[in-house]
Amino acid sequence: MKKIEVVAGIIFYKKEILCVQRAKNKLQYISEKFEFPGGKIEVGESKIAALERELIEELNISVKIKEPFLTVVHQYPDFELTMHSFICEAETKNLILHEHISHQWLTDNELKKLDWAAADIPIVKKLASNG
């Protein structure tokens, strides 16, 4: 089973959190699902450096990465995903979607209304319960 290690940013702007929607994908279980933005850690790259790079590449947004939040290990049908999430702070809501098809800024209480990728659900639940 292929193992993939990624980072994800839980990006706050004031009290709202950025949620991004994946494009259509041949893998039905992640196609058009919402997720926290981020991506794969490259060889020799730290988690923080990977997250900073991915957020610039995907969203053209630079954030202040504050602290680790939750690491999720999730077994998808085709691969095992380890996702390290971090609380981040944005100074603006301005971004440019390079890979995603839509985005929303929601409060922690509103997060559960979206159709999330399975690996992101434990993060959504923890954010919603922390208030």
Buried (B, 14 or more C-beta within 10 A) or exposed (E): EEEBBBBBBBBBBEEBBBBBBBEEEEEEEBEBBBBBBBBEBEEEBEBEBBBBBBBEEBBEBBBEBEEEBBBBEBEBEEEBBBBBBBBBBBEEEEBEBEEBEEBBBBEBEBBEEBEBBBBBBBBBBBBBEEE
